Amino acid sequence: YMRCALIALKPHFNDLVHSSVFESEAVGFAGNNFYNSVVGATTDMPLANVCSLLKQIERNNGRTANDKKFSPRTLDLDLLFYDDVICDSPA
């Protein structure tokens, strides 16, 4: 799923770079370990569009809207930084 996410991100973002993949234990529930990576990129896309795109990529890779917060999932794309914007939800 991580490879699919990177392939899906490439057409939408410039200067895409990503970290090594690392494994971590599930937190908040009993489940299989997770694989994590951090991606950096540049874009002219508005924040709300970036968030919508990430959710669409998750859905395209088997994640459903009904997935619980602390549960196994195919793909979880979190937006950590967008310029110097501080917000609780997309603007």
RAJO-V393885 format. One line per field, one symbol per residue. phi: phi as a letter, one per 30 degrees, with the letter a starting at -180 (. if undefined). burial: b if it has 9 or more other C-alpha atoms within 8 Angstrom, else e. Layout:
phi=???
burial=???
This chain:
phi=.ddddddddedcbchdbbddcbcbddcjadaddccbaccbacacddeddddddddddeddcjdcdddddcadadabccccbbhcdbacaed
burial=eeeebeebebeebeebeeeeeeeeebeeeeeeeeeebeeebeeeeebeebbeebbebbbebebeeeeeeeeeebbeeeeeeeeeeeeeeee
